[in-house]
Amino acid sequence: MQSPRIAFAHGSNDLYGASRVLLQDVEGLIALGCVVDVLLPEEGPLTALLRDAGASVAIKPLRVLRKVAHPTELRPPLTLPAELKRADIVVVWTLALASYLPVLRLHRKRTVLSVHEILDGSSGRVLIRGASMLSDVQMANSQTTRQWMVDQGCAPSSIVVAYPARPDYDPLPPVSPTPGRLDVLLAGRVNGHKGHHEAVVAGRIVRENGIDLRLQLLGGSFPGQERYLESLLAEIADEPWVTFSGEVSDIRPYLANAQAMLVPTTRPEPFGVVALEAWAAGRRVIASNEGGLAEATRLVDGVAFVPRDVHDLAAAIERVARSTELQVGPSADAEVSTACTTQARQTAWFDLFELLPPRRSRRHPGRR
């Protein structure tokens, strides 16, 4: 069988979780012989990495739901970019581009909807139900995400679960323990719910309890969300134990100077890719025990705490600070080592291809 031409439409050009997983899939599908095109809305650091992997990348204005300035912009596009028209299979990468599904259906395109989000409320329910009805199959990035989709009325028989592939286990040299001191890293978008503020508040509690905590913060903000970054910078301005280094392309050099990775999100996450990166670097994860992040934390033998509870977060940090065993890092044989592999993800793609309908031929205009 001839390898298909697959087009991905993605609403971001960055190096956060969903973009990193996209790069994994592009590399894996090209290794299987597929021709891959990727459509992105703007230039950014992902472009060069995708091209290095062998994909064709086009930068074109896309209607991204989270970036619309006015409700009228939510109307579905009426035309398809050439990259999507010529594809055998179109992958709508995240719900942010769900507005393209109606026109893809009109063009009789076989479509995969990749879901990396858990959206609260009635608007999220309407969006995922409509998107699942307009796509042929769906890929969920965790069992938690799949369950959320089923709870919203999506057909379970068309959903394939595929965990992100973990990096190779390559532990960094351990940080020499200093009595009474702990260095932790938090890397995530500064958007009001990744826990930067909560980490600072919990850090103050930990320091009041006699531990010399040092907190390294990483991350940037989406356009339109700069207020969260400004608020964070104002909050830590008089906290010399907190360092903010902005958005970075690789967190591994920063993990080299930390004993643990902090993931204190305040909303249910669909998964937690950063937890896999921390495990691969030999660093313990301290994370909110909720949603797909709880799933990821269990896979990497992390330390969980009650979400949105800064006192329980502080207690979890102190537990790691006072435990030599927890500072050593997780085992290479943690469940993530077998559950989150490239081979498992490629198998999920084969399962998706099997669920897709036969290639649809478009009717000639005027024919019945």
Backbone torsions as a table, in degrees:
resi	resn	phi	psi	omega
1	MET	NA	136.0	-180.0
2	GLN	-69.0	137.3	-180.0
3	SER	-66.0	139.3	-176.6
4	PRO	-76.8	159.1	170.0
5	ARG	-95.3	119.7	-174.3
6	ILE	-113.4	131.0	177.3
7	ALA	-114.9	127.7	175.1
8	PHE	-102.0	133.1	171.2
9	ALA	-111.8	118.8	-174.7
10	HIS	-126.5	140.0	-173.9
11	GLY	-90.8	4.7	-178.4
12	SER	-139.0	156.5	172.7
13	ASN	-130.3	82.3	-175.5
14	ASP	-148.0	-170.1	-179.1
15	LEU	-124.5	30.9	175.3
16	TYR	-84.3	-174.6	-168.5
17	GLY	-49.6	-58.4	-175.4
18	ALA	-63.2	-34.8	179.3
19	SER	-69.5	-37.3	178.1
20	ARG	-65.8	-38.9	178.9
21	VAL	-68.8	-37.8	175.2
22	LEU	-57.3	-45.2	179.0
23	LEU	-61.0	-40.4	176.6
24	GLN	-58.0	-46.5	-176.4
25	ASP	-69.0	-38.8	177.4
26	VAL	-60.4	-46.8	178.7
27	GLU	-60.5	-43.7	-177.9
28	GLY	-67.2	-41.5	-178.6
29	LEU	-71.1	-36.3	176.0
30	ILE	-65.7	-37.5	176.8
31	ALA	-62.3	-26.8	178.0
32	LEU	-86.0	-0.4	177.1
33	GLY	99.7	3.1	-179.9
34	CYS	-75.6	150.5	170.0
35	VAL	-94.1	128.8	-172.0
36	VAL	-124.7	128.1	170.4
37	ASP	-113.1	143.8	177.2
38	VAL	-128.2	130.1	178.9
39	LEU	-108.7	124.0	-177.9
40	LEU	-126.0	153.9	-174.9
41	PRO	-84.6	-15.4	-178.7
42	GLU	-159.3	167.6	176.1
43	GLU	-74.5	154.6	179.6
44	GLY	178.2	-175.0	-173.3
45	PRO	-69.4	-19.6	-178.7
46	LEU	-71.4	-27.6	-174.7
47	THR	-55.9	-54.2	-175.6
48	ALA	-63.5	-38.4	-179.4
49	LEU	-65.9	-39.8	177.9
50	LEU	-65.3	-42.0	179.3
51	ARG	-67.0	-38.2	176.5
52	ASP	-62.3	-30.9	179.3
53	ALA	-76.0	-12.4	178.2
54	GLY	108.1	6.0	179.8
55	ALA	-87.7	153.5	169.4
56	SER	-89.9	129.1	-175.9
57	VAL	-119.1	131.6	176.0
58	ALA	-122.6	138.0	177.8
59	ILE	-107.1	114.4	-179.5
60	LYS	-142.8	150.5	178.0
61	PRO	-62.7	129.3	179.6
62	LEU	-123.1	152.1	178.7
63	ARG	-88.5	97.1	-177.6
64	VAL	-98.4	122.8	-170.2
65	LEU	-58.9	-40.3	-175.2
66	ARG	-73.5	-11.5	-175.3
67	LYS	-107.8	3.9	-177.5
68	VAL	-65.9	142.2	-178.7
69	ALA	-95.0	-17.0	-175.5
70	HIS	-148.9	146.0	-177.9
71	PRO	-56.1	-29.3	-179.9
72	THR	-64.3	-21.3	179.7
73	GLU	-74.9	-7.5	178.1
74	LEU	-77.9	-8.8	178.8
75	ARG	-60.7	139.5	-178.7
76	PRO	-62.5	143.6	174.2
77	PRO	-60.4	151.4	-179.1
78	LEU	-98.1	-15.8	-179.4
79	THR	-129.1	161.7	178.2
80	LEU	-109.1	138.9	171.1
81	PRO	-60.7	152.6	-176.4
82	ALA	-57.0	-35.0	-177.7
83	GLU	-62.7	-32.7	178.7
84	LEU	-83.0	-32.2	180.0
85	LYS	-63.3	-40.4	-173.6
86	ARG	-86.7	-3.5	-176.2
87	ALA	-76.8	147.4	170.2
88	ASP	-77.5	-36.2	179.3
89	ILE	-135.2	133.3	176.8
90	VAL	-110.8	129.8	176.5
91	VAL	-107.4	113.8	174.8
92	VAL	-85.7	107.3	-169.6
93	TRP	-90.1	96.4	-177.9
94	THR	88.5	154.3	-178.3
95	LEU	-67.2	-12.6	-179.2
96	ALA	-62.2	-19.6	178.9
97	LEU	-113.5	23.4	-178.9
98	ALA	-63.1	-21.1	-179.8
99	SER	-66.0	-13.8	177.7
100	TYR	-83.3	-10.2	-175.6
101	LEU	-65.2	-39.7	178.6
102	PRO	-60.0	-44.6	-178.7
103	VAL	-71.9	-31.0	173.3
104	LEU	-63.3	-38.6	177.4
105	ARG	-65.9	-41.5	178.3
106	LEU	-61.6	-34.5	178.2
107	HIS	-84.8	5.8	175.7
108	ARG	58.4	37.7	178.8
109	LYS	-84.5	139.9	172.0
110	ARG	-76.9	126.6	-171.1
111	THR	-127.6	142.0	172.0
112	VAL	-114.5	127.9	174.8
113	LEU	-101.5	116.9	178.5
114	SER	-96.3	121.5	-173.0
115	VAL	-109.0	118.5	179.6
116	HIS	-120.0	14.7	-172.6
117	GLU	-127.8	152.8	166.0
118	ILE	-124.4	114.0	-173.2
119	LEU	-110.1	127.1	-179.0
120	ASP	-78.3	157.9	168.4
121	GLY	83.9	178.8	-176.7
122	SER	-67.5	-33.4	-179.7
123	SER	-65.3	-39.8	176.6
124	GLY	-65.0	-38.5	179.5
125	ARG	-64.0	-45.4	-179.8
126	VAL	-64.0	-42.1	-177.4
127	LEU	-64.0	-49.4	-175.8
128	ILE	-70.4	-36.0	178.7
129	ARG	-66.0	-44.6	178.6
130	GLY	-65.2	-41.7	-178.5
131	ALA	-65.8	-38.2	-179.8
132	SER	-69.7	-32.6	178.4
133	MET	-70.6	-31.0	-177.1
134	LEU	-89.8	-12.6	177.0
135	SER	-103.7	156.7	-178.0
136	ASP	-78.8	-43.6	179.3
137	VAL	-141.9	161.7	-179.7
138	GLN	-130.1	143.7	173.3
139	MET	-112.0	124.2	177.6
140	ALA	-105.4	141.6	-174.0
141	ASN	-86.8	3.8	176.4
142	SER	-166.8	165.9	173.7
143	GLN	-64.5	-33.5	178.2
144	THR	-63.1	-45.8	178.8
145	THR	-63.4	-42.6	178.2
146	ARG	-59.7	-44.5	-178.8
147	GLN	-64.0	-39.8	176.2
148	TRP	-60.0	-42.7	179.3
149	MET	-62.8	-44.5	179.4
150	VAL	-63.3	-40.5	179.0
151	ASP	-62.5	-26.6	178.9
152	GLN	-87.0	-0.8	176.3
153	GLY	106.0	7.6	179.1
154	CYS	-76.7	148.5	-178.6
155	ALA	-73.3	119.2	-177.9
156	PRO	-63.6	-26.5	-176.6
157	SER	-69.2	-16.8	-179.1
158	SER	-102.8	6.9	-177.3
159	ILE	-106.8	126.9	174.5
160	VAL	-112.0	129.9	178.5
161	VAL	-91.3	130.4	176.9
162	ALA	-139.6	110.3	174.7
163	TYR	-67.1	148.1	169.4
164	PRO	-57.2	147.0	178.2
165	ALA	-77.4	134.1	179.3
166	ARG	-75.6	153.8	168.3
167	PRO	-67.6	163.7	174.2
168	ASP	-62.9	141.8	178.5
169	TYR	-69.8	112.5	-176.9
170	ASP	-143.6	74.5	-171.6
171	PRO	-63.0	136.4	175.5
172	LEU	-72.7	158.1	174.6
173	PRO	-56.7	138.0	-179.0
174	PRO	-63.8	148.6	174.9
175	VAL	-80.1	125.5	-179.5
176	SER	-59.3	123.1	-178.0
177	PRO	-65.8	137.4	174.1
178	THR	-113.4	122.0	-177.9
179	PRO	-51.9	126.4	176.9
180	GLY	80.3	7.8	-178.6
181	ARG	-128.6	146.1	175.3
182	LEU	-143.6	132.4	176.3
183	ASP	-108.2	124.0	-179.2
184	VAL	-126.9	155.7	-177.7
185	LEU	-122.3	139.3	172.2
186	LEU	-126.9	122.1	-179.5
187	ALA	-126.8	119.8	179.1
188	GLY	179.3	164.3	177.8
189	ARG	-57.4	141.2	174.9
190	VAL	-89.8	89.4	-173.0
191	ASN	-133.2	11.5	176.8
192	GLY	94.4	-13.9	179.4
193	HIS	-133.5	11.6	174.9
194	LYS	-89.3	-1.6	170.0
195	GLY	92.5	12.6	179.3
196	HIS	-59.6	-46.8	-179.7
197	HIS	-63.1	-46.1	-178.7
198	GLU	-62.2	-35.6	178.4
199	ALA	-64.0	-39.2	179.3
200	VAL	-67.6	-43.8	179.8
201	VAL	-63.0	-45.8	178.5
202	ALA	-64.1	-36.2	179.3
203	GLY	-61.9	-36.8	177.7
204	ARG	-64.0	-39.8	178.6
205	ILE	-63.7	-45.0	-179.8
206	VAL	-60.2	-43.0	-178.9
207	ARG	-68.0	-35.8	176.7
208	GLU	-64.7	-24.2	179.1
209	ASN	-89.3	11.9	170.6
210	GLY	94.6	8.3	177.9
211	ILE	-102.4	131.2	179.7
212	ASP	-82.1	80.1	-179.6
213	LEU	-79.2	135.7	172.4
214	ARG	-119.6	125.8	-174.3
215	LEU	-116.8	122.9	176.8
216	GLN	-106.1	122.5	-179.5
217	LEU	-108.3	137.0	175.7
218	LEU	-128.8	153.9	173.7
219	GLY	139.6	157.5	174.3
220	GLY	-125.8	-179.6	-177.9
221	SER	-120.8	152.8	172.3
222	PHE	-67.4	151.1	170.6
223	PRO	-55.0	132.2	-177.1
224	GLY	94.7	-10.0	179.6
225	GLN	-116.2	19.6	-177.3
226	GLU	-62.5	-20.9	-179.2
227	ARG	-62.1	-31.4	179.1
228	TYR	-68.6	-39.1	177.9
229	LEU	-67.3	-43.1	179.0
230	GLU	-61.1	-40.7	179.3
231	SER	-65.2	-41.1	179.7
232	LEU	-64.0	-45.7	-178.8
233	LEU	-62.6	-36.8	177.5
234	ALA	-67.5	-37.3	-177.6
235	GLU	-67.4	-35.0	-175.4
236	ILE	-98.2	3.9	-175.4
237	ALA	-57.4	-33.7	-178.1
238	ASP	-108.2	23.6	179.7
239	GLU	-116.5	89.7	-176.0
240	PRO	-64.8	-15.5	179.2
241	TRP	-83.8	-4.5	178.5
242	VAL	-110.3	131.4	177.8
243	THR	-121.4	133.9	177.0
244	PHE	-117.3	124.6	-176.2
245	SER	-115.5	8.2	175.4
246	GLY	74.5	-157.7	-177.5
247	GLU	-86.1	133.8	-178.7
248	VAL	-129.5	157.5	-178.3
249	SER	-85.9	-18.7	-176.4
250	ASP	-148.5	123.1	-177.5
251	ILE	-87.2	-10.5	-174.7
252	ARG	-58.0	-44.7	178.5
253	PRO	-59.3	-29.2	179.4
254	TYR	-79.4	-33.3	174.8
255	LEU	-64.6	-26.3	179.9
256	ALA	-60.0	-24.9	-177.7
257	ASN	-105.4	11.3	-177.9
258	ALA	-123.8	152.4	174.8
259	GLN	-93.4	-17.0	-176.9
260	ALA	-153.0	157.0	175.8
261	MET	-109.3	129.3	-178.3
262	LEU	-102.0	130.7	176.8
263	VAL	-133.2	77.7	-171.5
264	PRO	-97.5	48.7	-175.9
265	THR	-62.2	149.4	-175.7
266	THR	-106.3	1.5	173.3
267	ARG	-125.1	155.1	177.2
268	PRO	-59.8	126.3	179.0
269	GLU	-96.1	147.7	176.0
270	PRO	-69.8	-30.3	175.5
271	PHE	-162.1	-158.6	179.2
272	GLY	-157.6	78.5	-176.6
273	VAL	-59.0	-35.6	-178.1
274	VAL	-61.9	-27.2	177.3
275	ALA	-65.4	-36.4	178.2
276	LEU	-67.6	-37.8	179.0
277	GLU	-66.8	-39.4	178.9
278	ALA	-65.3	-43.9	178.1
279	TRP	-59.0	-45.8	-178.3
280	ALA	-61.1	-29.7	179.3
281	ALA	-88.5	1.8	178.7
282	GLY	77.2	33.3	-177.9
283	ARG	-120.8	139.8	-179.4
284	ARG	-73.1	143.5	177.7
285	VAL	-104.1	135.8	172.7
286	ILE	-117.8	113.9	-168.0
287	ALA	-142.7	158.5	176.3
288	SER	-63.5	132.2	-177.2
289	ASN	-88.0	73.0	-174.7
290	GLU	-158.4	141.9	172.5
291	GLY	61.4	-151.4	-179.7
292	GLY	-67.3	-22.2	176.6
293	LEU	-66.4	-36.4	175.2
294	ALA	-62.5	-37.5	176.9
295	GLU	-61.0	-49.4	-179.2
296	ALA	-64.0	-39.8	-179.3
297	THR	-62.9	-40.6	177.0
298	ARG	-64.3	-41.0	-177.9
299	LEU	-61.9	-31.3	-175.6
300	VAL	-104.3	13.5	-179.7
301	ASP	57.4	45.6	-179.0
302	GLY	-87.3	-179.7	178.5
303	VAL	-106.3	121.4	-177.1
304	ALA	-101.3	151.7	176.0
305	PHE	-139.2	164.1	-178.0
306	VAL	-66.6	123.0	-177.4
307	PRO	-62.2	143.2	176.6
308	ARG	67.4	13.6	178.6
309	ASP	-112.1	99.3	-174.6
310	VAL	-67.0	-26.5	178.5
311	HIS	-72.2	-39.2	177.0
312	ASP	-71.3	-33.4	173.5
313	LEU	-62.2	-44.9	178.0
314	ALA	-61.3	-39.8	179.9
315	ALA	-65.3	-37.0	178.4
316	ALA	-66.6	-40.7	177.7
317	ILE	-63.0	-44.2	179.6
318	GLU	-63.3	-36.7	178.8
319	ARG	-60.1	-43.9	177.9
320	VAL	-68.1	-41.0	-178.3
321	ALA	-61.1	-31.6	-175.4
322	ARG	-98.2	3.7	-177.2
323	SER	-118.3	111.2	175.8
324	THR	-61.6	-36.3	-178.8
325	GLU	-62.8	-44.1	-179.0
326	LEU	-69.7	-29.6	178.9
327	GLN	-75.8	-18.4	178.0
328	VAL	-65.3	-31.7	179.2
329	GLY	109.4	164.1	-176.5
330	PRO	-74.8	162.8	-179.1
331	SER	-74.7	147.9	174.0
332	ALA	-63.9	-21.6	-177.4
333	ASP	-95.5	14.3	176.4
334	ALA	-57.2	159.1	-174.0
335	GLU	-56.6	-29.5	179.4
336	VAL	-57.1	-28.5	-175.7
337	SER	-63.3	-26.8	179.2
338	THR	-110.8	-26.1	-176.4
339	ALA	-82.2	-25.5	-172.8
340	CYS	-120.3	65.2	-177.5
341	THR	-111.2	160.7	175.3
342	THR	-61.7	-39.0	-179.8
343	GLN	-62.8	-41.4	179.1
344	ALA	-64.3	-37.4	-179.7
345	ARG	-71.6	-37.7	176.1
346	GLN	-63.9	-38.2	176.3
347	THR	-61.1	-39.1	177.9
348	ALA	-62.9	-38.4	177.4
349	TRP	-65.4	-40.6	175.8
350	PHE	-60.5	-40.5	178.0
351	ASP	-62.1	-40.3	177.7
352	LEU	-64.1	-45.0	-179.8
353	PHE	-59.5	-36.8	179.0
354	GLU	-66.3	-30.2	-179.2
355	LEU	-81.9	-18.6	-179.0
356	LEU	-66.5	145.9	175.9
357	PRO	-71.6	165.0	174.6
358	PRO	-57.8	157.0	-179.7
359	ARG	-57.9	131.2	-178.0
360	ARG	-90.0	133.3	174.2
361	SER	-97.0	135.0	-179.1
362	ARG	-79.3	139.0	177.7
363	ARG	-71.0	146.6	174.4
364	HIS	-71.9	139.2	-179.9
365	PRO	-54.1	130.6	176.7
366	GLY	94.5	-17.1	179.4
367	ARG	-83.5	150.3	176.8
368	ARG	-117.1	NA	NA
